[in-house]
Amino acid sequence: MASISELTCIYSALILHDDEVTIMEHKINALIKAASVNVEPFWPGLFAKALANVNIGSLICNVGAGGPTPLAGAAPTGGPAPAATTAPAEEKKVEARKEDSEESDDDMGFGLFD
């Protein structure tokens, strides 16, 4: 969990971004002083350097969005997917076995309310 110092710097950076002001250490310090919050002195500089070359608008809009996910069966290197080696008849047998095993799990000789 983020400390008060970290959260203060995060909110200060967001305020500066919202006002379309370049995020710099002295500007973060000014907001922290105006808010009357005690922050360890290294945090504003750390955040200013970390956010110097970051597009914060893009960062905000893509929160929680990871990179592209590979398609099922795709090669991990991003190359073409390997050729399918199973014949359609074999796939049907595998599906039939899966269905049988699911059904057998349901009938275990007792019920939930027995």
Number of C-alpha atoms within 10 A of each C-alpha: 5 8 8 13 17 17 13 22 23 17 14 22 25 17 15 17 15 11 9 9 12 13 22 17 18 12 17 24 19 12 18 19 12 9 11 9 12 11 18 10 10 10 18 26 16 13 19 19 14 11 15 12 9 10 10 15 11 9 11 10 9 10 8 8 8 7 6 6 6 11 10 7 11 13 12 10 8 9 8 10 13 9 8 8 7 8 8 10 8 11 11 11 11 12 11 11 12 11 11 11 11 10 11 9 9 10 9 8 6 8 8 4 4 4
